[in-house]
Amino acid sequence: MLSKIIQHIQPRHIGLLALCGLAFLYMAMFRYDAYGIEEGAARALLINWSIIDQIANATPLFGMPDLRAIMFIFLDIHWAGSLSAAKIFTLFMLLSTALMLYRWGENNDSSETSTIATALLLISPITIMQVDSISPGVFLLFCFICAFWLENMYQRGERTLTGSLFMLSVMSAFAVSLHPMGLALPIALFLLWIPKKSDQIEGIKKRRNLMVGIGISTILLLIMRWGWSGLENQGDHLASLGAILTGSPILQATPPTGYGLIVASLLGFTIAVYIYRRYFELFSLTLVIACLIGLLNPDTSWALIALSCILFLGLPMLTALHRRTGIQSLMGQRGLILVLIVVCTSVFTSADKHYRTISQLKLKTDTDYLLASAASIASNHNKEFLMASQWPARTMLTTKRDVLPLPPQRILEDGNSFREKTIGITHFMFDPNAPGNEALTRISASLGRQMKTIELLPSGVIIQVNRE
């Protein structure tokens, strides 16, 4: 009986079982309060919750959310208002992405390197951070790998207008709405399809339809979003890359620039060898272009894409380097890979354990401590409270009160106009060191007693308005 059952067990069944176990470990490391959520994800969640609960609030004033708002609609049927459900949904997106990444690596090189790359990606601390904060990096990877399979389906299909073309346009629009790195997908598609020449009418129509579909979807999303508001503040390049190895910066006294230099070297070498080999296909080219675009906004999402590029493009290069040595021993054929596995797993699991400590102790970033102060002020429901915040969606999640975005620059030129346009606002919360808040900092200082600073933290200030 047992032998018959074992005969039907295949390696993929063991892999799926391992993913289920990994999912439970992920959920044990999540934090389930209202802190640590990325601003764009908070906007997408809040606008869905306000619609499903038929609550009129200021959410539409925060700006157009990205297309994660459409993905989160599935959660509103039974789990509206649940951050835990949103995180688990993001975890499902990661695991499905991992399966598709494994299949891509298996087809592109070998199952060996694909298994190692997928496993290291799943246990890395930067991946856990991205899922826990519902950041766009996981969804970007999902769009990139889905686009690869959809492009293959469209290329092999006989018809020129198919569902795969429509879904490819949707994935391109989804990626562009999330992050500037999402532009890598339409750029890669154009670079691969523009040089294609075909004497057949179907091939010409396929090329034309793809160019038109991707171009229209990209332009429409760029116009609708009009920039990418709600992203993380631009950080240091080396510090963001160092977080791949060290994990959350909360427990670190100084930025991990040394580790970041190591990762940056590996990333630069991988991209240089990839360009030199000139073996371009959609997913790998998209990863490389996304890493280059991410230099303009080096956040943790860029770090996740950089890690994916190193693992899925760099490991096959390392395997090829072993083959060229001609040494037939185990260390000669897989020595560097074994060292890489031992070092990375040790560093990753240590950082994951620290992340678990952060969740248990409910430690916060500097911005989250400022949001916690706002939540403490808003807890007194006997006092009037209406805050204008630099992080309106995250503030609304933590305070559970009405929150407005900061006033536009045009009303910050004159004190009288500022007071008239902001009647009803009781508090302002912003970072006075941010370049876009210089006018608000200046006018709040000029109003003297009418604007009283009640909270001053490294990440910003909370100012109380005295209307009397």
C-alpha positions as CSV (number, residue, x, y, z in Angstrom):
1,M,0.0,0.0,0.0
2,L,2.7,2.4,1.0
3,S,4.9,1.4,-1.9
4,K,2.1,2.2,-4.4
5,I,1.6,5.6,-2.8
6,I,5.3,6.4,-3.1
7,Q,5.3,5.4,-6.7
8,H,2.8,8.1,-7.5
9,I,4.7,10.8,-5.6
10,Q,6.7,13.0,-8.0
11,P,9.3,15.6,-7.3
12,R,6.8,18.4,-8.1
13,H,4.6,17.1,-5.3
14,I,7.5,17.4,-2.8
15,G,8.1,20.9,-4.1
16,L,4.5,22.0,-3.6
17,L,4.6,20.5,-0.1
18,A,7.7,22.5,0.6
19,L,6.0,25.7,-0.6
20,C,3.1,25.1,1.8
21,G,5.5,24.7,4.7
22,L,7.3,27.9,3.6
23,A,4.0,29.7,3.5
24,F,3.4,28.9,7.1
25,L,6.8,30.2,8.0
26,Y,6.2,33.4,6.2
27,M,2.9,34.0,8.0
28,A,4.7,33.4,11.4
29,M,7.1,36.3,10.5
30,F,4.5,38.8,9.4
31,R,3.4,41.6,11.6
32,Y,-0.4,42.0,11.8
33,D,-0.8,45.6,13.0
34,A,-1.3,48.6,10.8
35,Y,2.4,49.6,10.5
36,G,5.0,48.8,7.9
37,I,2.5,49.0,5.0
38,E,3.8,50.6,1.8
39,E,1.9,53.8,1.0
40,G,0.8,52.7,-2.5
41,A,-0.6,49.5,-1.2
42,A,-2.4,51.3,1.6
43,R,-4.1,53.6,-1.0
44,A,-5.2,50.6,-3.1
45,L,-6.7,48.8,0.0
46,L,-8.4,51.9,1.4
47,I,-10.2,52.9,-1.9
48,N,-11.5,49.3,-2.1
49,W,-12.6,49.3,1.5
50,S,-14.4,52.6,1.2
51,I,-16.3,51.4,-1.8
52,I,-17.3,48.0,-0.4
53,D,-18.4,49.6,2.9
54,Q,-20.0,52.6,1.2
55,I,-18.1,55.1,3.3
56,A,-17.4,58.5,1.9
57,N,-13.9,59.6,2.8
58,A,-11.0,61.5,1.3
59,T,-9.4,58.4,-0.3
60,P,-9.9,59.6,-3.9
61,L,-7.9,62.8,-3.1
62,F,-4.8,60.7,-2.4
63,G,-4.3,60.3,-6.2
64,M,-5.1,57.4,-8.6
65,P,-4.0,54.1,-7.0
66,D,-2.0,51.6,-9.0
67,L,-3.7,48.5,-10.4
68,R,-3.2,46.6,-7.2
69,A,-6.5,48.1,-6.4
70,I,-8.1,45.8,-9.0
71,M,-6.2,42.8,-7.7
72,F,-7.4,43.4,-4.2
73,I,-11.0,43.5,-5.3
74,F,-11.1,39.7,-4.8
75,L,-10.4,40.2,-1.1
76,D,-13.4,42.5,-0.6
77,I,-15.9,39.7,-0.9
78,H,-15.2,38.2,2.5
79,W,-12.2,40.0,3.9
80,A,-12.7,43.7,3.5
81,G,-10.7,45.6,6.1
82,S,-8.3,42.8,6.8
83,L,-4.6,43.5,6.4
84,S,-3.8,39.9,7.1
85,A,-5.8,38.8,4.1
86,A,-4.0,41.3,1.9
87,K,-0.6,40.0,3.1
88,I,-1.6,36.4,2.5
89,F,-2.8,37.3,-1.0
90,T,0.6,38.9,-1.7
91,L,2.2,35.7,-0.4
92,F,0.1,33.6,-2.9
93,M,1.3,35.9,-5.6
94,L,4.9,35.3,-4.6
95,L,4.5,31.5,-4.5
96,S,2.9,31.4,-7.9
97,T,5.6,33.7,-9.3
98,A,8.2,31.3,-7.8
99,L,6.7,28.4,-9.7
100,M,6.8,30.3,-13.0
101,L,10.3,31.4,-12.3
102,Y,11.4,27.9,-11.7
103,R,9.8,26.7,-14.9
104,W,11.6,29.6,-16.8
105,G,14.9,28.7,-15.3
106,E,14.4,25.0,-16.1
107,N,13.7,25.8,-19.7
108,N,16.4,28.4,-20.0
109,D,19.3,26.6,-18.3
110,S,18.7,23.6,-16.0
111,S,16.5,22.4,-13.2
112,E,19.6,22.5,-10.9
113,T,20.3,26.2,-11.2
114,S,16.6,27.0,-11.3
115,T,16.0,25.2,-8.0
116,I,18.8,26.9,-6.3
117,A,17.8,30.4,-7.6
118,T,14.2,30.0,-6.6
119,A,15.0,28.6,-3.2
120,L,17.4,31.5,-2.4
121,L,14.9,34.0,-3.6
122,L,12.2,32.6,-1.4
123,I,14.2,32.6,1.8
124,S,15.9,36.0,1.3
125,P,15.0,38.6,3.9
126,I,14.3,41.2,1.2
127,T,11.5,39.0,-0.2
128,I,9.9,38.7,3.3
129,M,10.1,42.4,3.7
130,Q,8.4,43.0,0.4
131,V,5.5,40.6,1.1
132,D,5.0,41.9,4.7
133,S,4.8,45.5,3.5
134,I,2.8,44.6,0.3
135,S,5.3,46.4,-1.8
136,P,5.3,46.5,-5.6
137,G,8.4,44.3,-6.1
138,V,6.5,41.0,-5.7
139,F,3.8,42.2,-8.2
140,L,6.5,43.4,-10.6
141,L,8.1,40.0,-10.7
142,F,4.7,38.5,-11.3
143,C,4.1,40.8,-14.2
144,F,7.5,40.2,-15.8
145,I,7.3,36.4,-15.7
146,C,3.7,36.3,-16.7
147,A,4.5,38.5,-19.7
148,F,7.2,36.0,-20.8
149,W,4.8,33.1,-21.0
150,L,2.0,35.2,-22.6
151,E,4.5,36.5,-25.2
152,N,5.4,32.9,-26.0
153,M,1.7,31.9,-26.4
154,Y,1.1,34.9,-28.6
155,Q,4.2,34.2,-30.8
156,R,3.2,30.5,-31.2
157,G,-0.5,31.2,-31.9
158,E,-2.0,31.3,-35.3
159,R,-4.3,34.2,-34.8
160,T,-3.2,37.8,-34.7
161,L,-5.8,38.9,-32.1
162,T,-5.9,36.6,-29.1
163,G,-6.5,36.6,-25.4
164,S,-2.8,36.3,-24.8
165,L,-2.3,39.7,-26.6
166,F,-5.0,41.3,-24.4
167,M,-3.5,39.8,-21.2
168,L,0.0,40.9,-22.3
169,S,-1.3,44.4,-22.6
170,V,-2.9,44.2,-19.2
171,M,0.3,42.9,-17.6
172,S,2.3,45.7,-19.2
173,A,-0.2,48.3,-17.9
174,F,-0.1,46.7,-14.5
175,A,3.7,46.8,-14.3
176,V,3.8,50.4,-15.5
177,S,1.2,51.5,-12.8
178,L,3.3,50.0,-10.0
179,H,6.8,51.5,-10.4
180,P,9.0,53.2,-12.9
181,M,10.8,49.8,-13.3
182,G,7.5,48.6,-14.8
183,L,8.5,50.5,-17.9
184,A,11.1,47.8,-18.5
185,L,8.4,45.4,-19.8
186,P,7.1,47.5,-22.7
187,I,10.6,48.6,-23.5
188,A,11.8,45.0,-23.7
189,L,8.8,44.0,-25.8
190,F,9.5,46.9,-28.3
191,L,13.3,46.0,-28.4
192,L,12.5,42.4,-29.2
193,W,9.6,42.9,-31.7
194,I,10.7,45.9,-33.6
195,P,13.6,44.2,-35.4
196,K,11.5,41.2,-36.3
197,K,11.0,40.8,-40.0
198,S,8.4,38.6,-41.6
199,D,7.2,38.0,-45.1
200,Q,3.9,36.5,-44.0
201,I,0.9,38.7,-43.5
202,E,0.1,37.1,-40.2
203,G,3.6,37.9,-38.8
204,I,3.3,41.6,-39.9
205,K,-0.2,41.8,-38.3
206,K,1.1,40.2,-35.1
207,R,3.9,42.7,-34.8
208,R,1.6,45.6,-35.5
209,N,-1.1,44.5,-33.1
210,L,1.4,44.0,-30.3
211,M,3.1,47.4,-30.9
212,V,-0.3,49.1,-30.8
213,G,-1.7,47.2,-27.8
214,I,1.4,47.7,-25.6
215,G,1.9,51.3,-26.7
216,I,-1.7,52.3,-26.0
217,S,-1.8,50.6,-22.6
218,T,1.5,52.1,-21.5
219,I,0.6,55.6,-22.6
220,L,-2.8,55.5,-21.0
221,L,-1.4,54.3,-17.6
222,L,1.3,57.0,-17.8
223,I,-1.3,59.7,-18.3
224,M,-3.7,58.3,-15.7
225,R,-1.0,57.9,-13.0
226,W,0.9,61.1,-14.0
227,G,3.9,59.9,-12.1
228,W,4.4,57.3,-9.4
229,S,3.1,58.8,-6.1
230,G,3.1,56.7,-3.0
231,L,6.5,55.0,-3.5
232,E,9.1,54.7,-0.9
233,N,11.5,57.6,-0.4
234,Q,14.6,57.4,-2.5
235,G,17.3,55.7,-0.4
236,D,21.0,55.1,-0.8
237,H,21.9,52.6,-3.6
238,L,24.3,50.6,-1.5
239,A,22.1,50.6,1.6
240,S,19.2,49.3,-0.4
241,L,21.3,46.5,-2.0
242,G,22.8,45.8,1.4
243,A,19.3,45.1,2.8
244,I,19.3,42.0,0.5
245,L,21.8,40.3,2.9
246,T,21.1,42.1,6.2
247,G,17.3,42.4,6.1
248,S,15.3,45.2,7.8
249,P,17.3,48.3,8.7
250,I,15.5,48.7,12.0
251,L,18.1,46.8,14.0
252,Q,21.1,48.2,12.2
253,A,23.0,51.2,13.7
254,T,24.5,52.2,10.3
255,P,23.5,51.5,6.7
256,P,24.9,48.2,5.3
257,T,26.9,49.9,2.6
258,G,29.7,47.3,2.8
259,Y,27.3,44.5,2.0
260,G,25.7,46.7,-0.6
261,L,29.1,47.1,-2.4
262,I,29.4,43.3,-2.6
263,V,25.9,43.0,-4.1
264,A,26.5,45.9,-6.4
265,S,29.6,44.2,-7.8
266,L,27.7,41.0,-8.4
267,L,24.9,42.8,-10.1
268,G,27.2,44.9,-12.3
269,F,29.2,41.7,-13.3
270,T,26.0,39.8,-14.1
271,I,24.6,42.6,-16.3
272,A,27.9,43.2,-18.1
273,V,28.3,39.5,-19.0
274,Y,24.6,39.3,-20.0
275,I,25.0,42.3,-22.4
276,Y,28.3,40.8,-23.7
277,R,26.7,37.5,-24.5
278,R,23.8,39.2,-26.4
279,Y,21.5,36.3,-25.6
280,F,18.3,38.4,-25.3
281,E,14.9,37.0,-24.4
282,L,12.0,38.8,-22.8
283,F,12.2,37.9,-19.1
284,S,16.0,38.3,-18.7
285,L,16.0,41.5,-20.8
286,T,13.2,42.9,-18.7
287,L,15.1,42.2,-15.5
288,V,18.2,43.9,-16.8
289,I,16.4,47.0,-18.0
290,A,14.4,47.2,-14.7
291,C,17.6,47.1,-12.7
292,L,19.0,50.0,-14.8
293,I,15.8,52.0,-14.4
294,G,15.7,51.3,-10.7
295,L,18.9,53.2,-10.3
296,L,16.7,56.4,-10.4
297,N,14.7,55.2,-7.5
298,P,16.8,52.8,-5.3
299,D,14.1,51.4,-3.0
300,T,13.6,47.9,-1.6
301,S,11.6,46.9,-4.7
302,W,14.6,47.6,-6.8
303,A,16.7,45.5,-4.4
304,L,14.3,42.6,-4.9
305,I,14.6,42.9,-8.7
306,A,18.3,43.1,-8.4
307,L,18.5,39.9,-6.4
308,S,16.3,38.1,-8.9
309,C,18.6,39.3,-11.7
310,I,21.7,38.0,-9.8
311,L,20.1,34.6,-9.0
312,F,18.4,33.8,-12.3
313,L,21.0,35.3,-14.7
314,G,24.1,35.0,-12.6
315,L,23.9,31.4,-11.4
316,P,23.8,29.9,-15.0
317,M,26.9,32.0,-15.7
318,L,28.6,30.6,-12.6
319,T,27.7,27.1,-13.7
320,A,29.2,27.7,-17.2
321,L,32.3,29.0,-15.6
322,H,32.7,25.7,-13.7
323,R,32.4,23.8,-16.9
324,R,35.1,25.7,-18.6
325,T,37.6,24.7,-15.9
326,G,37.5,21.1,-17.1
327,I,38.0,19.8,-13.6
328,Q,35.8,16.7,-13.2
329,S,35.7,16.6,-9.3
330,L,32.7,17.9,-7.3
331,M,34.6,21.0,-6.1
332,G,35.8,21.6,-9.6
333,Q,32.3,21.5,-11.1
334,R,30.2,23.0,-8.3
335,G,32.7,24.4,-5.8
336,L,31.7,28.1,-6.0
337,I,28.0,27.3,-6.1
338,L,28.3,25.2,-3.0
339,V,30.1,28.0,-1.2
340,L,27.5,30.5,-2.4
341,I,24.7,28.3,-1.1
342,V,26.2,27.8,2.3
343,V,27.0,31.6,2.7
344,C,23.7,32.8,1.4
345,T,21.5,30.4,3.4
346,S,23.5,31.2,6.6
347,V,23.2,35.0,6.1
348,F,19.5,34.8,4.9
349,T,18.3,32.7,7.8
350,S,20.1,34.8,10.3
351,A,18.4,38.0,8.9
352,D,15.1,36.2,8.8
353,K,15.4,35.3,12.5
354,H,16.0,39.0,13.2
355,Y,13.0,40.0,11.2
356,R,10.9,37.6,13.4
357,T,12.3,39.4,16.4
358,I,11.2,42.7,15.0
359,S,7.7,41.4,14.4
360,Q,7.4,39.9,18.0
361,L,8.7,43.1,19.7
362,K,6.6,45.3,17.3
363,L,9.5,47.5,16.5
364,K,8.9,50.3,14.0
365,T,10.7,52.5,11.5
366,D,11.1,56.2,12.2
367,T,8.1,57.0,10.0
368,D,6.0,54.4,11.8
369,Y,6.8,55.9,15.2
370,L,5.5,59.2,13.9
371,L,2.3,57.4,12.7
372,A,2.0,55.8,16.1
373,S,2.1,59.3,17.7
374,A,-0.7,60.4,15.3
375,A,-2.7,57.4,16.3
376,S,-2.3,58.3,20.0
377,I,-3.6,61.8,19.3
378,A,-6.5,60.5,17.3
379,S,-7.5,58.0,20.0
380,N,-9.3,60.8,21.9
381,H,-12.6,60.8,20.1
382,N,-13.9,63.7,22.2
383,K,-11.6,66.1,20.4
384,E,-12.0,67.2,16.8
385,F,-9.4,65.6,14.6
386,L,-8.7,66.1,10.9
387,M,-5.1,65.6,9.9
388,A,-3.3,66.6,6.7
389,S,-0.4,64.1,6.2
390,Q,2.5,63.5,3.9
391,W,1.5,59.8,4.2
392,P,-2.3,60.0,4.0
393,A,-3.2,56.4,3.4
394,R,-0.8,55.0,6.0
395,T,-2.0,57.6,8.5
396,M,-5.7,56.7,7.8
397,L,-4.8,53.0,8.4
398,T,-3.2,53.7,11.8
399,T,-5.5,56.4,13.1
400,K,-8.8,55.1,11.7
401,R,-9.9,58.7,11.3
402,D,-10.4,61.0,8.3
403,V,-7.1,62.2,6.8
404,L,-6.3,64.5,3.9
405,P,-3.1,64.9,1.8
406,L,-0.9,67.9,2.3
407,P,-2.2,71.2,0.7
408,P,-0.8,72.0,-2.7
409,Q,2.0,74.4,-3.2
410,R,-0.2,77.2,-4.7
411,I,-1.9,77.9,-1.4
412,L,1.3,78.0,0.6
413,E,2.5,81.3,-0.7
414,D,0.4,83.5,1.5
415,G,-0.5,83.0,5.2
416,N,-4.1,84.4,4.9
417,S,-4.8,82.2,1.9
418,F,-3.3,79.2,3.7
419,R,-5.6,79.7,6.8
420,E,-8.7,80.1,4.7
421,K,-8.0,77.0,2.5
422,T,-7.2,74.8,5.4
423,I,-10.1,75.6,7.7
424,G,-11.1,72.4,9.6
425,I,-7.7,70.8,9.6
426,T,-6.5,70.3,13.2
427,H,-3.0,68.7,12.6
428,F,-0.3,68.6,10.0
429,M,2.2,65.8,9.7
430,F,5.2,65.9,7.4
431,D,8.9,65.6,7.0
432,P,10.3,69.2,7.2
433,N,13.6,68.0,5.5
434,A,11.9,66.7,2.4
435,P,12.5,69.0,-0.6
436,G,8.8,69.2,-1.4
437,N,7.8,70.5,2.1
438,E,10.0,73.6,2.2
439,A,7.1,75.9,1.6
440,L,4.9,74.2,4.3
441,T,7.8,74.3,6.8
442,R,8.4,78.0,6.1
443,I,4.7,79.0,6.4
444,S,4.2,77.0,9.6
445,A,7.2,78.7,11.1
446,S,5.9,82.2,10.1
447,L,2.5,81.7,11.6
448,G,4.0,81.5,15.1
449,R,1.5,80.7,17.8
450,Q,-1.2,79.5,15.4
451,M,1.0,76.4,14.5
452,K,2.3,74.6,17.5
453,T,4.7,71.6,17.2
454,I,3.5,68.9,19.5
455,E,5.7,66.0,18.2
456,L,9.2,66.2,16.8
457,L,10.8,62.9,15.6
458,P,13.7,62.1,13.2
459,S,11.2,61.3,10.4
460,G,9.0,64.3,10.7
461,V,6.8,66.6,12.9
462,I,3.2,66.8,14.0
463,I,1.9,70.4,14.1
464,Q,-1.3,71.3,15.9
465,V,-3.4,74.2,14.6
466,N,-4.6,76.8,17.1
467,R,-7.6,78.5,15.5
468,E,-8.1,80.8,18.5
